[in-house]
Every structure is written in structure tokens, then in C-alpha cells.
């Protein structure tokens, strides 16, 4: 098998190395990580490594504040 895209739901800190390895093998990844805020995500130890724009150039933030909202950002804007 040689996938072009892998979709992963709810990446955890223990899976960060696997995600990096897949990205370095030329496979595109779409991954999710549930958190209260970007700050919360970046405090999760190894998860901060995934905020590297070379790994994930885009980030989609989904939220609910009485209404559903969605923002697409360049990952570099998170830092």
C-alpha cells in the first residue's frame, strides 16, 4: 500500500513521532486534536511539535460559542 493521504482523528502526544515519520515519507496527513483552545493544545508537551508549519501548513479551528464557527489559519499564525 502506498497511500497519498492519511486521516487521523484525535492525535495524542504519544503519536507525535508516528505523525512526523509519516509526514517525512511524503504522505499527506489530515489530523485532529481536541482541546479547549490553541493555548491548551500547545501546553500538551509533544503536541507543540505539530504546530510546525513545515508539518502542517494549515490549521482549522472549530468551535461552539452558542453558534458553530470555523476558521482556517496558516499554522504559523498560531504561534
PDB file with SEQRES, HELIX, SHEET and CRYST1 records, atoms N, CA, C and O in Angstrom:
SEQRES   1 A   79  UNK UNK UNK UNK UNK UNK UNK UNK UNK UNK UNK UNK UNK          
SEQRES   2 A   79  UNK UNK UNK UNK UNK UNK UNK UNK UNK UNK UNK UNK UNK          
SEQRES   3 A   79  UNK UNK UNK UNK UNK UNK UNK UNK UNK UNK UNK UNK UNK          
SEQRES   4 A   79  UNK UNK UNK UNK UNK UNK UNK UNK UNK UNK UNK UNK UNK          
SEQRES   5 A   79  UNK UNK UNK UNK UNK UNK UNK UNK UNK UNK UNK UNK UNK          
SEQRES   6 A   79  UNK UNK UNK UNK UNK UNK UNK UNK UNK UNK UNK UNK UNK          
SEQRES   7 A   79  UNK                                                          
HELIX    1 AA1 UNK A   13  UNK A   15  5                                   3    
HELIX    2 AA2 UNK A   16  UNK A   24  1                                   9    
HELIX    3 AA3 UNK A   38  UNK A   42  1                                   5    
HELIX    4 AA4 UNK A   45  UNK A   51  5                                   7    
HELIX    5 AA5 UNK A   75  UNK A   78  5                                   4    
SHEET    1 AA1 2 UNK A   5  UNK A   8  0                                        
SHEET    2 AA1 2 UNK A  28  UNK A  31  1                                        
SHEET    1 AA2 2 UNK A  58  UNK A  64  0                                        
SHEET    2 AA2 2 UNK A  68  UNK A  74 -1                                        
CRYST1    1.000    1.000    1.000  90.00  90.00  90.00 P 1           1          
ATOM      1  N   UNK A   1       0.835  -1.186   0.000  1.00  0.00           N  
ATOM      2  CA  UNK A   1       0.000   0.000   0.000  1.00  0.00           C  
ATOM      3  C   UNK A   1       0.874   1.241   0.000  1.00  0.00           C  
ATOM      4  O   UNK A   1       1.892   1.300   0.689  1.00  0.00           O  
ATOM      5  N   UNK A   2       0.475   2.208  -0.762  1.00  0.00           N  
ATOM      6  CA  UNK A   2       1.175   3.489  -0.699  1.00  0.00           C  
ATOM      7  C   UNK A   2       0.139   4.607  -0.763  1.00  0.00           C  
ATOM      8  O   UNK A   2      -0.174   5.132  -1.831  1.00  0.00           O  
ATOM      9  N   UNK A   3      -0.381   4.951   0.405  1.00  0.00           N  
ATOM     10  CA  UNK A   3      -1.415   5.993   0.454  1.00  0.00           C  
ATOM     11  C   UNK A   3      -0.858   7.360   0.108  1.00  0.00           C  
ATOM     12  O   UNK A   3       0.318   7.647   0.331  1.00  0.00           O  
ATOM     13  N   UNK A   4      -1.728   8.197  -0.442  1.00  0.00           N  
ATOM     14  CA  UNK A   4      -1.360   9.579  -0.711  1.00  0.00           C  
ATOM     15  C   UNK A   4      -1.756  10.478   0.449  1.00  0.00           C  
ATOM     16  O   UNK A   4      -1.105  11.489   0.712  1.00  0.00           O  
ATOM     17  N   UNK A   5      -2.839  10.101   1.148  1.00  0.00           N  
ATOM     18  CA  UNK A   5      -3.347  10.881   2.268  1.00  0.00           C  
ATOM     19  C   UNK A   5      -3.771   9.921   3.373  1.00  0.00           C  
ATOM     20  O   UNK A   5      -4.383   8.886   3.108  1.00  0.00           O  
ATOM     21  N   UNK A   6      -3.441  10.271   4.615  1.00  0.00           N  
ATOM     22  CA  UNK A   6      -3.900   9.520   5.785  1.00  0.00           C  
ATOM     23  C   UNK A   6      -4.666  10.503   6.666  1.00  0.00           C  
ATOM     24  O   UNK A   6      -4.200  11.612   6.925  1.00  0.00           O  
ATOM     25  N   UNK A   7      -5.848  10.084   7.122  1.00  0.00           N  
ATOM     26  CA  UNK A   7      -6.663  10.917   8.004  1.00  0.00           C  
ATOM     27  C   UNK A   7      -6.658  10.291   9.385  1.00  0.00           C  
ATOM     28  O   UNK A   7      -7.025   9.126   9.547  1.00  0.00           O  
ATOM     29  N   UNK A   8      -6.242  11.063  10.386  1.00  0.00           N  
ATOM     30  CA  UNK A   8      -6.140  10.585  11.770  1.00  0.00           C  
ATOM     31  C   UNK A   8      -7.014  11.452  12.665  1.00  0.00           C  
ATOM     32  O   UNK A   8      -6.937  12.680  12.627  1.00  0.00           O  
ATOM     33  N   UNK A   9      -7.847  10.798  13.471  1.00  0.00           N  
ATOM     34  CA  UNK A   9      -8.697  11.534  14.394  1.00  0.00           C  
ATOM     35  C   UNK A   9      -8.105  11.467  15.793  1.00  0.00           C  
ATOM     36  O   UNK A   9      -7.676  10.407  16.249  1.00  0.00           O  
ATOM     37  N   UNK A  10      -8.087  12.599  16.461  1.00  0.00           N  
ATOM     38  CA  UNK A  10      -7.667  12.714  17.862  1.00  0.00           C  
ATOM     39  C   UNK A  10      -6.232  12.232  18.095  1.00  0.00           C  
ATOM     40  O   UNK A  10      -5.999  11.238  18.783  1.00  0.00           O  
ATOM     41  N   UNK A  11      -5.288  12.952  17.511  1.00  0.00           N  
ATOM     42  CA  UNK A  11      -3.865  12.680  17.720  1.00  0.00           C  
ATOM     43  C   UNK A  11      -3.521  12.944  19.184  1.00  0.00           C  
ATOM     44  O   UNK A  11      -3.965  13.934  19.765  1.00  0.00           O  
ATOM     45  N   UNK A  12      -2.738  12.063  19.766  1.00  0.00           N  
ATOM     46  CA  UNK A  12      -2.295  12.268  21.150  1.00  0.00           C  
ATOM     47  C   UNK A  12      -0.781  12.483  21.155  1.00  0.00           C  
ATOM     48  O   UNK A  12      -0.110  12.262  20.148  1.00  0.00           O  
ATOM     49  N   UNK A  13      -0.266  12.906  22.278  1.00  0.00           N  
ATOM     50  CA  UNK A  13       1.173  13.173  22.406  1.00  0.00           C  
ATOM     51  C   UNK A  13       1.998  11.914  22.126  1.00  0.00           C  
ATOM     52  O   UNK A  13       3.123  12.011  21.637  1.00  0.00           O  
ATOM     53  N   UNK A  14       1.453  10.745  22.431  1.00  0.00           N  
ATOM     54  CA  UNK A  14       2.207   9.501  22.202  1.00  0.00           C  
ATOM     55  C   UNK A  14       2.305   9.152  20.717  1.00  0.00           C  
ATOM     56  O   UNK A  14       3.101   8.292  20.339  1.00  0.00           O  
ATOM     57  N   UNK A  15       1.514   9.801  19.879  1.00  0.00           N  
ATOM     58  CA  UNK A  15       1.526   9.510  18.441  1.00  0.00           C  
ATOM     59  C   UNK A  15       2.297  10.531  17.614  1.00  0.00           C  
ATOM     60  O   UNK A  15       2.380  10.403  16.393  1.00  0.00           O  
ATOM     61  N   UNK A  16       2.852  11.524  18.256  1.00  0.00           N  
ATOM     62  CA  UNK A  16       3.546  12.604  17.549  1.00  0.00           C  
ATOM     63  C   UNK A  16       4.676  12.070  16.676  1.00  0.00           C  
ATOM     64  O   UNK A  16       4.798  12.477  15.520  1.00  0.00           O  
ATOM     65  N   UNK A  17       5.498  11.178  17.196  1.00  0.00           N  
ATOM     66  CA  UNK A  17       6.613  10.659  16.402  1.00  0.00           C  
ATOM     67  C   UNK A  17       6.126   9.925  15.154  1.00  0.00           C  
ATOM     68  O   UNK A  17       6.745  10.029  14.095  1.00  0.00           O  
ATOM     69  N   UNK A  18       5.032   9.190  15.268  1.00  0.00           N  
ATOM     70  CA  UNK A  18       4.466   8.483  14.109  1.00  0.00           C  
ATOM     71  C   UNK A  18       3.959   9.467  13.063  1.00  0.00           C  
ATOM     72  O   UNK A  18       4.119   9.238  11.864  1.00  0.00           O  
ATOM     73  N   UNK A  19       3.357  10.547  13.506  1.00  0.00           N  
ATOM     74  CA  UNK A  19       2.865  11.572  12.585  1.00  0.00           C  
ATOM     75  C   UNK A  19       4.032  12.205  11.838  1.00  0.00           C  
ATOM     76  O   UNK A  19       3.974  12.379  10.621  1.00  0.00           O  
ATOM     77  N   UNK A  20       5.078  12.544  12.559  1.00  0.00           N  
ATOM     78  CA  UNK A  20       6.265  13.144  11.929  1.00  0.00           C  
ATOM     79  C   UNK A  20       6.887  12.179  10.928  1.00  0.00           C  
ATOM     80  O   UNK A  20       7.284  12.587   9.836  1.00  0.00           O  
ATOM     81  N   UNK A  21       6.974  10.913  11.288  1.00  0.00           N  
ATOM     82  CA  UNK A  21       7.550   9.907  10.387  1.00  0.00           C  
ATOM     83  C   UNK A  21       6.720   9.788   9.103  1.00  0.00           C  
ATOM     84  O   UNK A  21       7.278   9.701   8.009  1.00  0.00           O  
ATOM     85  N   UNK A  22       5.407   9.785   9.236  1.00  0.00           N  
ATOM     86  CA  UNK A  22       4.542   9.700   8.054  1.00  0.00           C  
ATOM     87  C   UNK A  22       4.715  10.931   7.168  1.00  0.00           C  
ATOM     88  O   UNK A  22       4.795  10.810   5.945  1.00  0.00           O  
ATOM     89  N   UNK A  23       4.772  12.105   7.773  1.00  0.00           N  
ATOM     90  CA  UNK A  23       4.942  13.336   7.003  1.00  0.00           C  
ATOM     91  C   UNK A  23       6.291  13.336   6.273  1.00  0.00           C  
ATOM     92  O   UNK A  23       6.387  13.835   5.152  1.00  0.00           O  
ATOM     93  N   UNK A  24       7.315  12.787   6.894  1.00  0.00           N  
ATOM     94  CA  UNK A  24       8.643  12.762   6.279  1.00  0.00           C  
ATOM     95  C   UNK A  24       8.760  11.706   5.183  1.00  0.00           C  
ATOM     96  O   UNK A  24       9.764  11.668   4.472  1.00  0.00           O  
ATOM     97  N   UNK A  25       7.756  10.854   5.038  1.00  0.00           N  
ATOM     98  CA  UNK A  25       7.755   9.823   3.994  1.00  0.00           C  
ATOM     99  C   UNK A  25       6.946  10.260   2.777  1.00  0.00           C  
ATOM    100  O   UNK A  25       6.721   9.469   1.861  1.00  0.00           O  
ATOM    101  N   UNK A  26       6.516  11.498   2.767  1.00  0.00           N  
ATOM    102  CA  UNK A  26       5.794  12.017   1.613  1.00  0.00           C  
ATOM    103  C   UNK A  26       4.303  11.768   1.637  1.00  0.00           C  
ATOM    104  O   UNK A  26       3.633  12.003   0.632  1.00  0.00           O  
ATOM    105  N   UNK A  27       3.764  11.305   2.736  1.00  0.00           N  
ATOM    106  CA  UNK A  27       2.325  11.089   2.859  1.00  0.00           C  
ATOM    107  C   UNK A  27       1.707  12.355   3.453  1.00  0.00           C  
ATOM    108  O   UNK A  27       2.185  12.875   4.461  1.00  0.00           O  
ATOM    109  N   UNK A  28       0.653  12.836   2.825  1.00  0.00           N  
ATOM    110  CA  UNK A  28      -0.061  13.997   3.380  1.00  0.00           C  
ATOM    111  C   UNK A  28      -0.976  13.519   4.488  1.00  0.00           C  
ATOM    112  O   UNK A  28      -1.604  12.466   4.382  1.00  0.00           O  
ATOM    113  N   UNK A  29      -1.046  14.300   5.550  1.00  0.00           N  
ATOM    114  CA  UNK A  29      -1.882  13.941   6.689  1.00  0.00           C  
ATOM    115  C   UNK A  29      -2.922  14.996   6.977  1.00  0.00           C  
ATOM    116  O   UNK A  29      -2.679  16.195   6.839  1.00  0.00           O  
ATOM    117  N   UNK A  30      -4.076  14.528   7.379  1.00  0.00           N  
ATOM    118  CA  UNK A  30      -5.111  15.373   7.957  1.00  0.00           C  
ATOM    119  C   UNK A  30      -5.315  14.804   9.352  1.00  0.00           C  
ATOM    120  O   UNK A  30      -5.615  13.620   9.504  1.00  0.00           O  
ATOM    121  N   UNK A  31      -5.155  15.638  10.367  1.00  0.00           N  
ATOM    122  CA  UNK A  31      -5.228  15.136  11.743  1.00  0.00           C  
ATOM    123  C   UNK A  31      -6.054  16.074  12.603  1.00  0.00           C  
ATOM    124  O   UNK A  31      -6.111  17.280  12.362  1.00  0.00           O  
ATOM    125  N   UNK A  32      -6.697  15.492  13.620  1.00  0.00           N  
ATOM    126  CA  UNK A  32      -7.445  16.319  14.564  1.00  0.00           C  
ATOM    127  C   UNK A  32      -6.886  16.129  15.965  1.00  0.00           C  
ATOM    128  O   UNK A  32      -6.342  15.079  16.304  1.00  0.00           O  
ATOM    129  N   UNK A  33      -7.034  17.158  16.755  1.00  0.00           N  
ATOM    130  CA  UNK A  33      -6.664  17.111  18.171  1.00  0.00           C  
ATOM    131  C   UNK A  33      -7.681  17.964  18.909  1.00  0.00           C  
ATOM    132  O   UNK A  33      -7.783  19.166  18.662  1.00  0.00           O  
ATOM    133  N   UNK A  34      -8.415  17.366  19.792  1.00  0.00           N  
ATOM    134  CA  UNK A  34      -9.451  18.090  20.524  1.00  0.00           C  
ATOM    135  C   UNK A  34      -8.831  18.816  21.713  1.00  0.00           C  
ATOM    136  O   UNK A  34      -8.023  18.244  22.445  1.00  0.00           O  
ATOM    137  N   UNK A  35      -9.213  20.079  21.899  1.00  0.00           N  
ATOM    138  CA  UNK A  35      -8.691  20.868  23.013  1.00  0.00           C  
ATOM    139  C   UNK A  35      -9.625  22.041  23.271  1.00  0.00           C  
ATOM    140  O   UNK A  35     -10.493  22.354  22.455  1.00  0.00           O  
ATOM    141  N   UNK A  36      -9.437  22.674  24.401  1.00  0.00           N  
ATOM    142  CA  UNK A  36     -10.259  23.831  24.758  1.00  0.00           C  
ATOM    143  C   UNK A  36      -9.857  25.085  23.992  1.00  0.00           C  
ATOM    144  O   UNK A  36     -10.695  25.934  23.688  1.00  0.00           O  
ATOM    145  N   UNK A  37      -8.558  25.194  23.680  1.00  0.00           N  
ATOM    146  CA  UNK A  37      -8.046  26.375  22.988  1.00  0.00           C  
ATOM    147  C   UNK A  37      -6.703  26.022  22.365  1.00  0.00           C  
ATOM    148  O   UNK A  37      -6.139  24.962  22.638  1.00  0.00           O  
ATOM    149  N   UNK A  38      -6.199  26.919  21.526  1.00  0.00           N  
ATOM    150  CA  UNK A  38      -4.873  26.720  20.948  1.00  0.00           C  
ATOM    151  C   UNK A  38      -3.830  26.687  22.060  1.00  0.00           C  
ATOM    152  O   UNK A  38      -2.903  25.878  22.021  1.00  0.00           O  
ATOM    153  N   UNK A  39      -3.977  27.556  23.038  1.00  0.00           N  
ATOM    154  CA  UNK A  39      -3.053  27.589  24.180  1.00  0.00           C  
ATOM    155  C   UNK A  39      -3.037  26.231  24.886  1.00  0.00           C  
ATOM    156  O   UNK A  39      -1.972  25.730  25.244  1.00  0.00           O  
ATOM    157  N   UNK A  40      -4.211  25.641  25.086  1.00  0.00           N  
ATOM    158  CA  UNK A  40      -4.330  24.327  25.711  1.00  0.00           C  
ATOM    159  C   UNK A  40      -3.580  23.276  24.897  1.00  0.00           C  
ATOM    160  O   UNK A  40      -2.872  22.442  25.460  1.00  0.00           O  
ATOM    161  N   UNK A  41      -3.733  23.315  23.588  1.00  0.00           N  
ATOM    162  CA  UNK A  41      -3.042  22.363  22.720  1.00  0.00           C  
ATOM    163  C   UNK A  41      -1.526  22.508  22.828  1.00  0.00           C  
ATOM    164  O   UNK A  41      -0.808  21.514  22.930  1.00  0.00           O  
ATOM    165  N   UNK A  42      -1.047  23.742  22.805  1.00  0.00           N  
ATOM    166  CA  UNK A  42       0.389  23.989  22.825  1.00  0.00           C  
ATOM    167  C   UNK A  42       1.028  23.661  24.173  1.00  0.00           C  
ATOM    168  O   UNK A  42       2.250  23.548  24.264  1.00  0.00           O  
ATOM    169  N   UNK A  43       0.215  23.506  25.224  1.00  0.00           N  
ATOM    170  CA  UNK A  43       0.734  23.125  26.541  1.00  0.00           C  
ATOM    171  C   UNK A  43       0.860  21.607  26.690  1.00  0.00           C  
ATOM    172  O   UNK A  43       1.354  21.135  27.714  1.00  0.00           O  
ATOM    173  N   UNK A  44       0.431  20.847  25.711  1.00  0.00           N  
ATOM    174  CA  UNK A  44       0.444  19.386  25.795  1.00  0.00           C  
ATOM    175  C   UNK A  44       1.787  18.790  25.364  1.00  0.00           C  
ATOM    176  O   UNK A  44       1.824  17.912  24.503  1.00  0.00           O  
ATOM    177  N   UNK A  45       2.853  19.245  25.937  1.00  0.00           N  
ATOM    178  CA  UNK A  45       4.173  18.663  25.692  1.00  0.00           C  
ATOM    179  C   UNK A  45       4.503  18.488  24.224  1.00  0.00           C  
ATOM    180  O   UNK A  45       4.697  19.464  23.499  1.00  0.00           O  
ATOM    181  N   UNK A  46       4.563  17.253  23.794  1.00  0.00           N  
ATOM    182  CA  UNK A  46       4.979  16.917  22.434  1.00  0.00           C  
ATOM    183  C   UNK A  46       4.016  17.442  21.368  1.00  0.00           C  
ATOM    184  O   UNK A  46       4.409  17.565  20.208  1.00  0.00           O  
ATOM    185  N   UNK A  47       2.791  17.750  21.717  1.00  0.00           N  
ATOM    186  CA  UNK A  47       1.838  18.239  20.730  1.00  0.00           C  
ATOM    187  C   UNK A  47       2.303  19.554  20.114  1.00  0.00           C  
ATOM    188  O   UNK A  47       1.977  19.852  18.964  1.00  0.00           O  
ATOM    189  N   UNK A  48       3.055  20.331  20.863  1.00  0.00           N  
ATOM    190  CA  UNK A  48       3.550  21.611  20.349  1.00  0.00           C  
ATOM    191  C   UNK A  48       4.403  21.412  19.102  1.00  0.00           C  
ATOM    192  O   UNK A  48       4.444  22.279  18.229  1.00  0.00           O  
ATOM    193  N   UNK A  49       5.085  20.271  19.018  1.00  0.00           N  
ATOM    194  CA  UNK A  49       5.917  19.956  17.853  1.00  0.00           C  
ATOM    195  C   UNK A  49       5.085  19.977  16.568  1.00  0.00           C  
ATOM    196  O   UNK A  49       5.592  20.343  15.507  1.00  0.00           O  
ATOM    197  N   UNK A  50       3.812  19.588  16.660  1.00  0.00           N  
ATOM    198  CA  UNK A  50       2.957  19.521  15.481  1.00  0.00           C  
ATOM    199  C   UNK A  50       2.522  20.890  14.979  1.00  0.00           C  
ATOM    200  O   UNK A  50       1.953  20.993  13.892  1.00  0.00           O  
ATOM    201  N   UNK A  51       2.773  21.931  15.740  1.00  0.00           N  
ATOM    202  CA  UNK A  51       2.442  23.286  15.303  1.00  0.00           C  
ATOM    203  C   UNK A  51       3.510  23.846  14.366  1.00  0.00           C  
ATOM    204  O   UNK A  51       3.506  25.041  14.068  1.00  0.00           O  
ATOM    205  N   UNK A  52       4.413  23.004  13.904  1.00  0.00           N  
ATOM    206  CA  UNK A  52       5.450  23.402  12.952  1.00  0.00           C  
ATOM    207  C   UNK A  52       4.808  23.558  11.571  1.00  0.00           C  
ATOM    208  O   UNK A  52       4.241  22.594  11.056  1.00  0.00           O  
ATOM    209  N   UNK A  53       4.880  24.728  10.966  1.00  0.00           N  
ATOM    210  CA  UNK A  53       4.274  24.941   9.649  1.00  0.00           C  
ATOM    211  C   UNK A  53       4.814  24.012   8.563  1.00  0.00           C  
ATOM    212  O   UNK A  53       4.150  23.805   7.548  1.00  0.00           O  
ATOM    213  N   UNK A  54       6.004  23.452   8.760  1.00  0.00           N  
ATOM    214  CA  UNK A  54       6.534  22.504   7.775  1.00  0.00           C  
ATOM    215  C   UNK A  54       5.804  21.166   7.839  1.00  0.00           C  
ATOM    216  O   UNK A  54       5.757  20.447   6.840  1.00  0.00           O  
ATOM    217  N   UNK A  55       5.240  20.820   8.979  1.00  0.00           N  
ATOM    218  CA  UNK A  55       4.478  19.576   9.121  1.00  0.00           C  
ATOM    219  C   UNK A  55       3.026  19.767   8.696  1.00  0.00           C  
ATOM    220  O   UNK A  55       2.499  18.995   7.894  1.00  0.00           O  
ATOM    221  N   UNK A  56       2.387  20.793   9.234  1.00  0.00           N  
ATOM    222  CA  UNK A  56       1.001  21.105   8.919  1.00  0.00           C  
ATOM    223  C   UNK A  56       0.919  22.583   8.564  1.00  0.00           C  
ATOM    224  O   UNK A  56       0.858  23.422   9.463  1.00  0.00           O  
ATOM    225  N   UNK A  57       0.915  22.923   7.279  1.00  0.00           N  
ATOM    226  CA  UNK A  57       0.901  24.335   6.895  1.00  0.00           C  
ATOM    227  C   UNK A  57      -0.414  25.047   7.212  1.00  0.00           C  
ATOM    228  O   UNK A  57      -0.438  26.268   7.365  1.00  0.00           O  
ATOM    229  N   UNK A  58      -1.501  24.289   7.309  1.00  0.00           N  
ATOM    230  CA  UNK A  58      -2.802  24.892   7.603  1.00  0.00           C  
ATOM    231  C   UNK A  58      -3.405  24.277   8.850  1.00  0.00           C  
ATOM    232  O   UNK A  58      -3.127  23.129   9.199  1.00  0.00           O  
ATOM    233  N   UNK A  59      -4.231  25.062   9.509  1.00  0.00           N  
ATOM    234  CA  UNK A  59      -4.910  24.635  10.728  1.00  0.00           C  
ATOM    235  C   UNK A  59      -6.362  25.077  10.625  1.00  0.00           C  
ATOM    236  O   UNK A  59      -6.645  26.205  10.220  1.00  0.00           O  
ATOM    237  N   UNK A  60      -7.275  24.199  10.987  1.00  0.00           N  
ATOM    238  CA  UNK A  60      -8.691  24.534  11.016  1.00  0.00           C  
ATOM    239  C   UNK A  60      -9.147  24.491  12.467  1.00  0.00           C  
ATOM    240  O   UNK A  60      -9.008  23.471  13.143  1.00  0.00           O  
ATOM    241  N   UNK A  61      -9.688  25.600  12.937  1.00  0.00           N  
ATOM    242  CA  UNK A  61     -10.190  25.680  14.307  1.00  0.00           C  
ATOM    243  C   UNK A  61     -11.711  25.628  14.263  1.00  0.00           C  
ATOM    244  O   UNK A  61     -12.355  26.468  13.634  1.00  0.00           O  
ATOM    245  N   UNK A  62     -12.271  24.641  14.934  1.00  0.00           N  
ATOM    246  CA  UNK A  62     -13.721  24.506  15.029  1.00  0.00           C  
ATOM    247  C   UNK A  62     -14.136  24.855  16.445  1.00  0.00           C  
ATOM    248  O   UNK A  62     -13.449  24.493  17.400  1.00  0.00           O  
ATOM    249  N   UNK A  63     -15.231  25.542  16.589  1.00  0.00           N  
ATOM    250  CA  UNK A  63     -15.664  25.925  17.921  1.00  0.00           C  
ATOM    251  C   UNK A  63     -17.168  26.070  18.020  1.00  0.00           C  
ATOM    252  O   UNK A  63     -17.892  26.037  17.026  1.00  0.00           O  
ATOM    253  N   UNK A  64     -17.606  26.230  19.247  1.00  0.00           N  
ATOM    254  CA  UNK A  64     -19.020  26.472  19.515  1.00  0.00           C  
ATOM    255  C   UNK A  64     -19.118  27.464  20.660  1.00  0.00           C  
ATOM    256  O   UNK A  64     -18.706  27.173  21.783  1.00  0.00           O  
ATOM    257  N   UNK A  65     -19.657  28.618  20.374  1.00  0.00           N  
ATOM    258  CA  UNK A  65     -19.846  29.646  21.395  1.00  0.00           C  
ATOM    259  C   UNK A  65     -21.299  30.140  21.351  1.00  0.00           C  
ATOM    260  O   UNK A  65     -21.568  31.341  21.353  1.00  0.00           O  
ATOM    261  N   UNK A  66     -22.216  29.180  21.314  1.00  0.00           N  
ATOM    262  CA  UNK A  66     -23.621  29.487  21.105  1.00  0.00           C  
ATOM    263  C   UNK A  66     -23.998  29.298  19.647  1.00  0.00           C  
ATOM    264  O   UNK A  66     -25.169  29.116  19.314  1.00  0.00           O  
ATOM    265  N   UNK A  67     -22.997  29.343  18.784  1.00  0.00           N  
ATOM    266  CA  UNK A  67     -23.144  29.079  17.355  1.00  0.00           C  
ATOM    267  C   UNK A  67     -21.869  28.387  16.900  1.00  0.00           C  
ATOM    268  O   UNK A  67     -20.798  28.634  17.454  1.00  0.00           O  
ATOM    269  N   UNK A  68     -21.970  27.546  15.922  1.00  0.00           N  
ATOM    270  CA  UNK A  68     -20.793  26.858  15.406  1.00  0.00           C  
ATOM    271  C   UNK A  68     -19.962  27.824  14.580  1.00  0.00           C  
ATOM    272  O   UNK A  68     -20.507  28.650  13.848  1.00  0.00           O  
ATOM    273  N   UNK A  69     -18.633  27.720  14.696  1.00  0.00           N  
ATOM    274  CA  UNK A  69     -17.763  28.567  13.894  1.00  0.00           C  
ATOM    275  C   UNK A  69     -16.557  27.762  13.411  1.00  0.00           C  
ATOM    276  O   UNK A  69     -16.186  26.742  13.991  1.00  0.00           O  
ATOM    277  N   UNK A  70     -15.968  28.254  12.340  1.00  0.00           N  
ATOM    278  CA  UNK A  70     -14.818  27.578  11.725  1.00  0.00           C  
ATOM    279  C   UNK A  70     -13.871  28.648  11.191  1.00  0.00           C  
ATOM    280  O   UNK A  70     -14.285  29.589  10.513  1.00  0.00           O  
ATOM    281  N   UNK A  71     -12.585  28.481  11.514  1.00  0.00           N  
ATOM    282  CA  UNK A  71     -11.557  29.397  10.995  1.00  0.00           C  
ATOM    283  C   UNK A  71     -10.429  28.572  10.402  1.00  0.00           C  
ATOM    284  O   UNK A  71      -9.986  27.594  11.004  1.00  0.00           O  
ATOM    285  N   UNK A  72      -9.967  28.961   9.229  1.00  0.00           N  
ATOM    286  CA  UNK A  72      -8.808  28.329   8.604  1.00  0.00           C  
ATOM    287  C   UNK A  72      -7.654  29.314   8.704  1.00  0.00           C  
ATOM    288  O   UNK A  72      -7.759  30.458   8.262  1.00  0.00           O  
ATOM    289  N   UNK A  73      -6.550  28.856   9.290  1.00  0.00           N  
ATOM    290  CA  UNK A  73      -5.375  29.716   9.504  1.00  0.00           C  
ATOM    291  C   UNK A  73      -4.124  29.035   8.961  1.00  0.00           C  
ATOM    292  O   UNK A  73      -4.072  27.813   8.824  1.00  0.00           O  
ATOM    293  N   UNK A  74      -3.137  29.838   8.660  1.00  0.00           N  
ATOM    294  CA  UNK A  74      -1.810  29.287   8.443  1.00  0.00           C  
ATOM    295  C   UNK A  74      -1.300  28.890   9.823  1.00  0.00           C  
ATOM    296  O   UNK A  74      -1.481  29.637  10.784  1.00  0.00           O  
ATOM    297  N   UNK A  75      -0.673  27.739   9.934  1.00  0.00           N  
ATOM    298  CA  UNK A  75      -0.207  27.250  11.225  1.00  0.00           C  
ATOM    299  C   UNK A  75       0.716  28.240  11.901  1.00  0.00           C  
ATOM    300  O   UNK A  75       0.703  28.348  13.127  1.00  0.00           O  
ATOM    301  N   UNK A  76       1.511  28.960  11.145  1.00  0.00           N  
ATOM    302  CA  UNK A  76       2.434  29.941  11.730  1.00  0.00           C  
ATOM    303  C   UNK A  76       1.686  31.028  12.493  1.00  0.00           C  
ATOM    304  O   UNK A  76       2.266  31.674  13.367  1.00  0.00           O  
ATOM    305  N   UNK A  77       0.421  31.241  12.182  1.00  0.00           N  
ATOM    306  CA  UNK A  77      -0.379  32.255  12.890  1.00  0.00           C  
ATOM    307  C   UNK A  77      -0.740  31.806  14.313  1.00  0.00           C  
ATOM    308  O   UNK A  77      -1.132  32.632  15.137  1.00  0.00           O  
ATOM    309  N   UNK A  78      -0.612  30.509  14.605  1.00  0.00           N  
ATOM    310  CA  UNK A  78      -0.933  30.007  15.938  1.00  0.00           C  
ATOM    311  C   UNK A  78       0.114  30.382  16.973  1.00  0.00           C  
ATOM    312  O   UNK A  78      -0.189  30.517  18.158  1.00  0.00           O  
ATOM    313  N   UNK A  79       1.338  30.548  16.519  1.00  0.00           N  
ATOM    314  CA  UNK A  79       2.454  30.746  17.446  1.00  0.00           C  
ATOM    315  C   UNK A  79       2.647  32.188  17.818  1.00  0.00           C  
ATOM    316  O   UNK A  79       3.549  32.510  18.591  1.00  0.00           O  
TER     317      UNK A  79                                                      
END                                                                             
